[in-house]
């Protein structure tokens, strides 16, 4: 029997986490070594436990799953991340890939499919749009899909893989809570011009026209939770 695949589950719904554990441990080659309900804990556990594959929700308390994935992949690029989420659209797939995910699948996936995807990413392949792909096949898929939502603004596929920086994501969170550039600058201890520069980059990367559209985009994709703000 081959060595077990070590898994970390990151989702803030305990019933869903337990359901995943029950499903995965029906396969003798799967071993869930940890679970986390928020992003900060997930980063710590990834460092401490060294899982091979992480199942990651996007809509998390504290920091979202895209940020968590990027932080983990920056320190441990060999770890594989599967985004398993209720936000199933092409744009969100691009953001997940940008952050470093190897697969993206909806929460209503069947247990058999999920187990198969774990083997797929463990072996170095990708899974998006219901298909297993090599890296080269993924690039072709992206090039075919780009025009659908990006239009003529994208001239280079590589640009699609530029994620929001941690600072840009932080600023976007403040924008969704109604803060002005001046208020954000004061809160973060940076200049007004620096905030403006970051906002320009955020609008370009999200391909939206103004800060209101950027805020709506972040909320619609589950990147920010307004109810966390007391």
ABEGO torsion letter per residue (X at the ends): XBBBBBBBBBBABAAAAAAAAAAAAABAABBBABBBABAAAAAAAAAAAGBABBBBBABBBGBBAAAAAAAAAAABAABBBBBBBABBBAAAAAAAAAAGBABBBBAABBAAAAAAAAAAAAAGBBBBGGBBBBAAAAAAAAAAAAAAAAEAABABAAAAABBBBAAAAAAAAAAAAGBBAAAAAAAAGBBAAAAAAAAAAAAAAAGBABAAAAAAAAAAAGABBAAABX
